[in-house]
Amino acid sequence: MCGVVGISGDPDAVRLAVLGLHALQHRGQEGAGIAASAHGFLQSVTGLGLVSEVLTDATVGRLSSDLAIGHVRYGTSGGATLQNVQPYVVNTLGGQIALCHNGTLTNARALQAQLVQSGAIFSRTSDTEVILHLYARSTGSTFVARLVDALKQVEGAWSIVAMSPDRLVAARDPRGFRPLVLGRMGNAFVVASETCALTQMGAEVVREILPGEVVERRGDSVYSTYPFPTVEFRPCMFEHVYVARPDSVLFGKGVYDTRVALGRALARLHPKGVDVVVPVPDSGVPAALGYAAALGVPYGLGLLRSHYVGRTFIQPTQTGRDVGVALKLHVIESVIKGKRLVVIDDSIVRGTTARRLVQRLRSAGAVEVHLLSTSPPMVGPCHYGMDTPSKTELLACTHTHEQMVTELGVDSLGFLPLGSIREIIGTGHCDACFSGHYPVRPT
């Protein structure tokens, strides 16, 4: 998760970066920040909370630049503290650098231990700080050379935007786990985690930044290099299922169309004789539309989601997750009462949301509740940027199918198999959380 943006060559770069981060708010609600270049120095504004709370006219109005980067944080490494909110801005012998990172470094602990042994002092608990230490120790002759030197030493998932006082660089790990796209707005160079951010800024989508590619805007020119060894492309399958915004184009496919197709596939595999199809918002909405259209069953907006509550599956305690579900999802009783329901969700992790949701639907008068997931059972944690729990907390790892039905309180439970997803979005994606096959093991 997390979302990154970068703009070079537009005098309104700071405001545009804030606009882009608003479009990427779904990728992280823990914190937000902006860094900009002014008079040869990097300045930043960071804070805990939503973009609208942190990056206000009062806080970013003093930043005026044609070069800026920004970040929304969803913590997969390190706690929810102000120190962990990006962009990170530091001074080194090679000059100032500001850095934003989407992904998770699988060898961060090992690298940090080596760096501490040699005298490094860490002030944050995020894995991203490792990149800064490696950059500062590099003997490369240029900003890009030092950054590439650092990135050659890390493993795992990283989509990066970085800046010095006079240039912007974007880079994507050789497996391309997390998305990163390139855009243009007049003479300006724009990068972002998703195409929805580019369109919100008014930029033209040019293309994806390719796996292992480093793109640099220097002066009025754009340079592209491929300094990393070529490995198998493994973009995240869960981006299509859950993470990305439905109006984005991801890995060459429209996210909305993909999710509608996932719902149609569920209808073929798990047809139910029900009165209404109800999505678990937001990611379940396109799939529910596809399911309902495929079977000719009415679609009903039986659940409303509050967009002011963060994702519930990352709460640290069960009590916190239960409260989060109650705050986040609200039942429209007139759609539910006396009806047989198919409920479409994107995934089942711990089962917290599903169990509480089914209880509330029953209380609202649902006669039957059939729960369908547009992904397979989750059988392992993600090591590449999603804060999924350990296997011992995953419902599918601790329960049989029949036990899951009982635990969730549903009349039936169905999943979309990996083969069906691959038919829709293509082969070669990282599906480790569903298959247990990890392209890179953490060290």
C-alpha positions in Angstrom: 0.0 0.0 0.0 1.0 3.7 0.5 0.8 6.2 -2.4 3.5 8.3 -3.9 3.4 11.3 -6.3 6.1 13.5 -7.9 6.0 16.6 -10.1 8.8 18.4 -11.8 8.5 21.4 -14.2 5.2 23.0 -13.1 5.2 26.1 -11.0 2.2 24.8 -9.1 3.9 21.5 -8.2 3.0 21.6 -4.5 -0.7 22.1 -5.1 -0.7 19.4 -7.8 1.0 17.0 -5.4 -1.7 17.6 -2.8 -4.4 16.9 -5.5 -2.6 13.7 -6.4 -2.4 12.5 -2.8 -6.2 13.1 -2.4 -6.7 10.7 -5.3 -4.4 8.2 -3.5 -6.0 8.5 -0.1 -7.4 5.0 -0.4 -3.8 3.7 -0.3 -3.1 5.1 3.1 -4.8 7.1 5.8 -2.2 7.0 8.6 -0.2 10.0 7.6 0.6 12.4 4.7 3.4 14.6 3.6 4.9 16.9 1.0 8.5 17.8 0.2 9.4 20.7 -2.2 12.5 22.4 -3.5 12.8 26.2 -2.8 15.9 28.3 -3.3 18.2 25.3 -3.5 16.9 23.6 -0.3 14.3 20.9 0.4 11.5 21.7 2.8 8.7 19.4 4.0 5.4 19.2 5.7 4.3 15.9 7.3 1.7 14.9 9.8 -0.5 12.1 11.1 -4.0 11.9 9.6 -5.7 12.4 6.2 -4.5 14.6 3.4 -7.2 17.1 4.1 -6.1 17.3 7.7 -2.4 17.5 7.2 -1.8 19.3 3.9 -4.0 22.4 4.3 -3.5 25.9 2.9 -2.1 26.9 6.2 0.6 24.2 6.2 1.6 24.0 2.6 0.8 27.5 1.5 4.4 28.6 2.3 5.8 26.0 -0.1 6.2 27.3 -3.6 8.1 25.2 -6.1 8.1 23.6 -9.5 9.5 20.4 -7.9 7.7 18.4 -5.3 7.0 14.9 -4.1 4.3 13.5 -1.7 3.3 10.4 0.2 0.3 8.9 2.0 1.2 6.3 4.5 -0.2 2.9 5.3 2.2 1.4 7.7 3.5 -2.1 6.9 6.9 -1.5 8.7 7.1 0.7 11.8 4.4 2.2 14.0 2.0 5.1 13.4 4.3 7.8 14.6 5.1 11.2 13.1 8.7 10.2 12.6 7.6 7.4 10.2 5.5 9.7 8.0 7.2 10.4 4.6 8.7 12.1 2.7 12.0 11.7 4.6 14.3 14.6 4.1 17.9 14.3 5.2 21.3 16.0 4.7 24.2 13.9 3.4 27.7 14.5 2.2 26.2 14.2 -1.3 23.6 16.8 -0.6 20.0 16.8 0.5 17.6 14.0 -0.5 13.8 13.6 0.0 12.4 10.1 -0.4 9.0 8.4 -0.6 8.6 4.6 -0.8 5.7 2.3 -1.5 6.4 -1.3 -0.7 8.3 -3.4 1.9 12.0 -4.3 1.9 12.4 -8.0 2.7 16.0 -7.6 3.8 15.6 -4.4 5.8 16.3 -6.0 9.2 19.5 -7.7 8.1 20.7 -4.5 6.4 19.8 -2.4 9.5 21.8 -4.7 11.8 24.8 -4.4 9.5 24.5 -0.6 9.4 24.1 -0.3 13.2 27.2 -2.5 13.6 29.1 0.1 11.6 27.9 3.0 13.6 24.6 4.1 11.9 22.0 5.7 14.1 18.3 5.1 13.2 15.6 7.5 14.2 12.6 5.8 12.6 11.2 2.3 12.7 10.3 2.2 9.0 12.2 0.0 6.6 12.5 3.0 4.2 15.2 4.6 6.4 17.6 1.8 5.4 17.6 3.3 1.8 18.7 6.7 3.2 21.6 5.2 5.1 22.7 3.3 2.1 22.4 6.4 -0.1 24.5 8.5 2.4 27.3 5.9 2.4 27.4 5.5 -1.4 30.5 6.8 -3.2 28.5 7.4 -6.4 29.4 10.6 -8.3 25.8 11.8 -8.9 22.4 11.9 -7.1 21.1 9.1 -9.3 24.2 7.0 -9.0 24.0 7.1 -5.2 20.3 6.2 -5.2 20.8 3.3 -7.6 23.7 2.1 -5.5 21.4 2.0 -2.5 18.6 0.3 -4.3 20.9 -2.4 -5.6 21.4 -3.5 -2.0 17.7 -3.8 -1.0 15.3 -6.6 -1.8 11.6 -6.9 -2.0 9.0 -4.3 -3.2 9.9 -0.7 -3.8 8.2 2.0 -5.9 10.3 5.1 -5.2 10.1 8.8 -5.8 13.0 10.8 -4.7 14.3 14.3 -5.2 17.4 16.5 -4.7 17.0 20.3 -4.8 17.2 20.2 -8.6 15.9 16.9 -9.9 13.2 14.2 -9.6 13.8 10.5 -9.8 11.3 7.6 -9.9 12.3 3.9 -9.7 10.5 0.6 -9.5 11.9 -2.7 -8.3 12.8 -5.3 -10.9 9.8 -7.5 -10.2 7.4 -4.6 -10.3 5.4 -5.6 -7.2 3.8 -2.2 -6.7 2.5 0.1 -9.5 4.1 3.3 -10.6 3.0 5.3 -13.6 4.5 8.2 -15.7 2.5 11.2 -16.9 2.9 14.5 -18.7 1.3 17.9 -18.2 2.6 20.4 -20.7 6.3 20.5 -20.1 5.9 19.0 -16.6 7.0 15.4 -15.7 4.6 13.6 -13.3 4.7 10.2 -11.6 2.3 8.5 -9.2 1.3 5.2 -7.8 -1.9 5.0 -9.9 -3.4 6.6 -13.0 -6.3 8.0 -11.0 -3.8 10.5 -9.4 -2.5 11.6 -12.8 -6.0 12.3 -14.1 -7.0 14.1 -11.0 -4.0 16.4 -11.4 -5.0 17.0 -15.1 -2.0 15.1 -16.4 -1.9 12.8 -19.5 -1.0 9.2 -18.7 2.0 8.2 -20.7 2.9 4.7 -19.6 3.9 2.5 -16.6 7.3 2.9 -15.3 8.7 -0.5 -16.1 10.1 -3.0 -13.6 13.7 -2.2 -12.9 13.5 1.2 -14.6 14.9 4.4 -13.2 13.4 7.6 -14.7 15.1 11.0 -14.0 13.9 14.5 -14.8 16.9 16.8 -15.1 16.4 20.3 -16.5 13.9 20.0 -19.3 15.0 16.4 -20.3 13.9 13.0 -19.1 16.3 10.1 -18.9 15.6 6.4 -18.5 18.0 3.6 -17.4 17.7 -0.1 -16.4 20.6 -0.6 -13.9 19.2 -3.7 -12.2 19.4 -7.4 -13.1 16.4 -8.6 -15.1 14.1 -11.0 -13.1 10.5 -12.3 -13.6 7.8 -9.6 -13.5 5.5 -10.3 -10.6 3.0 -7.4 -10.1 0.6 -7.8 -7.1 -2.6 -9.6 -7.8 -4.3 -8.1 -4.7 -3.9 -4.6 -6.3 -6.6 -5.6 -8.8 -8.7 -7.3 -6.2 -8.7 -4.8 -3.4 -6.0 -2.1 -3.3 -6.3 0.1 -6.4 -9.1 2.6 -7.0 -11.6 1.4 -9.6 -11.0 4.3 -12.0 -7.3 3.4 -12.3 -5.7 1.4 -15.1 -3.3 -1.1 -13.5 -0.7 -3.3 -15.2 -2.5 -2.5 -18.5 -6.0 -3.4 -17.4 -8.9 -1.2 -16.1 -9.5 -2.0 -12.4 -13.3 -1.5 -12.6 -13.7 -3.8 -15.6 -11.5 -6.4 -13.9 -13.7 -6.4 -10.8 -16.9 -6.6 -12.8 -15.4 -9.6 -14.5 -14.5 -11.2 -11.2 -18.1 -10.8 -10.1 -19.3 -12.5 -13.4 -16.9 -15.3 -12.7 -18.4 -15.8 -9.2 -21.8 -16.0 -10.8 -20.7 -18.8 -13.0 -19.1 -20.8 -10.2 -21.5 -19.9 -7.3 -25.0 -19.1 -8.6 -27.4 -18.5 -5.8 -31.2 -18.3 -5.8 -31.5 -15.0 -3.8 -33.5 -11.8 -3.8 -30.7 -9.3 -3.8 -27.0 -8.9 -4.3 -25.3 -6.7 -1.7 -21.6 -5.5 -2.0 -19.3 -4.9 0.9 -18.2 -1.4 -0.1 -16.1 -0.1 -1.7 -14.0 -2.7 -3.6 -16.9 -5.2 -3.6 -19.2 -2.9 -5.6 -18.1 -3.5 -9.2 -18.0 -7.3 -8.5 -21.5 -7.2 -7.1 -22.7 -5.4 -10.2 -21.1 -8.1 -12.4 -22.6 -10.9 -10.3 -26.1 -9.4 -10.3 -26.0 -8.7 -14.1 -24.8 -12.2 -14.9 -27.7 -13.8 -13.0 -30.4 -11.2 -13.5 -30.7 -10.7 -9.8 -31.4 -7.2 -8.3 -28.5 -5.3 -7.0 -29.0 -3.5 -3.7 -26.9 -1.0 -1.8 -27.6 -2.7 1.5 -24.4 -1.4 3.2 -23.0 2.1 3.5 -19.4 2.7 4.3 -18.0 5.6 6.2 -15.0 6.9 4.4 -13.7 8.6 7.6 -12.7 5.3 9.2 -9.5 3.5 8.3 -9.2 -0.1 7.2 -10.3 -2.5 10.0 -8.1 -5.5 9.4 -5.0 -3.5 10.4 -6.2 -2.6 13.9 -3.8 -3.9 16.5 -6.5 -5.6 18.7 -9.6 -7.6 18.2 -11.6 -5.0 20.1 -10.3 -2.3 17.9 -11.2 -4.3 14.8 -14.7 -4.9 16.1 -15.2 -1.2 16.8 -13.8 -0.3 13.4 -16.3 -2.6 11.7 -19.2 -1.1 13.6 -18.1 2.5 12.7 -17.3 1.7 9.1 -20.3 -0.3 7.8 -23.9 0.7 8.2 -27.0 -1.4 7.2 -29.9 -0.1 5.1 -32.7 -2.2 6.7 -35.2 -1.7 3.9 -32.8 -3.4 1.4 -32.1 -6.3 3.8 -35.3 -7.2 5.8 -37.0 -10.4 4.7 -34.5 -11.0 1.9 -32.2 -13.8 0.8 -28.8 -12.2 0.2 -25.7 -12.8 -1.7 -23.0 -10.6 -0.1 -19.9 -9.9 -2.3 -16.6 -9.1 -0.6 -13.1 -8.8 -2.0 -11.4 -11.1 0.5 -11.6 -12.8 3.9 -8.6 -12.2 6.1 -9.2 -12.8 9.8 -13.0 -13.0 9.3 -13.5 -10.0 11.7 -15.4 -7.8 9.2 -17.4 -10.7 7.7 -18.5 -12.2 11.0 -19.7 -8.8 12.5 -21.3 -7.9 9.2 -23.3 -11.1 9.0 -24.5 -10.6 12.5 -25.7 -7.1 11.6 -27.5 -8.3 8.5 -29.2 -11.0 10.5 -30.3 -8.5 13.0 -31.7 -6.3 10.2 -33.9 -9.2 9.1 -32.0 -11.1 6.4 -33.5 -14.5 5.8 -30.4 -16.0 4.2 -26.8 -14.7 3.9 -24.5 -16.3 1.3 -21.0 -14.8 1.4 -18.8 -14.8 -1.8 -15.2 -13.6 -2.1 -13.6 -12.4 -5.4 -10.3 -13.9 -4.2 -9.2 -17.3 -3.0 -8.8 -18.1 0.7 -5.8 -16.2 2.1 -3.2 -18.7 3.3 -0.2 -16.5 4.0 1.0 -13.0 4.9 2.2 -10.5 2.3 5.9 -9.5 2.6 5.7 -6.9 -0.2 3.6 -4.0 1.1 0.3 -5.3 2.6 0.0 -5.5 6.3 -1.7 -8.9 6.4 -1.4 -10.9 9.6 0.5 -14.1 10.3 -0.8 -17.5 9.2 -2.0 -18.2 12.8 -4.4 -15.2 12.4 -5.7 -16.1 9.0 -9.2 -17.7 9.1 -8.5 -20.0 6.2 -5.3 -21.4 7.9 -7.0 -22.3 11.1 -10.4 -23.5 9.9 -11.8 -26.0 7.4 -14.4 -24.7 4.9 -17.2 -26.0 7.1 -15.7 -24.4 10.2 -15.5 -21.1 8.4 -19.2 -21.3 7.4 -20.0 -21.9 11.1 -17.6 -19.2 12.4 -18.9 -16.6 10.0 -22.6 -17.5 10.6 -23.4 -17.7 6.8 -25.7 -20.1 5.0 -22.9 -20.7 2.4 -19.4 -19.5 1.6 -17.7 -19.4 -1.8 -14.3 -18.2 -3.1 -13.0 -17.4 -6.6 -10.1 -19.8 -7.4 -6.7 -18.6 -8.6 -7.3 -20.1 -12.0 -10.4 -17.9 -12.6 -8.5 -14.7 -11.5 -5.6 -15.6 -13.8 -8.0 -16.0 -16.7 -9.2 -12.4 -16.1 -6.1 -10.5 -15.2 -3.5 -12.7 -16.8 -0.7 -14.9 -15.5 2.5 -14.0 -13.8 1.2 -11.9 -10.9 2.4 -12.3 -7.4 -0.3 -14.4 -5.6 1.8 -15.5 -2.6 -0.9 -14.6 -0.1 -3.2 -17.0 -1.9 -0.8 -19.7 -3.1 2.1 -19.6 -0.6 4.6 -19.2 -3.4 6.8 -16.2 -2.5 9.1 -14.7 -5.2 11.4 -13.2 -2.5 11.7 -14.6 1.0 12.3 -12.1 3.9 15.7 -12.3 5.6 
